[in-house]
Amino acid sequence: MFRYIDDFLDDWEQESAGTLKLMNCLTDVCLSRNVTPEGRTLGDIAWHIAFSLAEMPSTAGLPVPNS
């Protein structure tokens, strides 16, 4: 739980940097790879992460600017 906005922003910066580092390691070949036999592909998971940044606030009724 965050008590201050700056704590959230610090954590967001660290987590987004790590996520970007991981996304930059993905290749065309690995995007079609399943994580588990019944699960999503790495490409599906990457798309889900990228898309949910706009989808979650919008679903909660918060305005998301188009950029």
Secondary structure, DSSP 4 states (H G I P E B T S, - for coil): --SSHHHHHHHHHHHHHHHHHHHHH--HHHHT-BSSTTS-BHHHHHHHHHHHHHHHHHHTT------
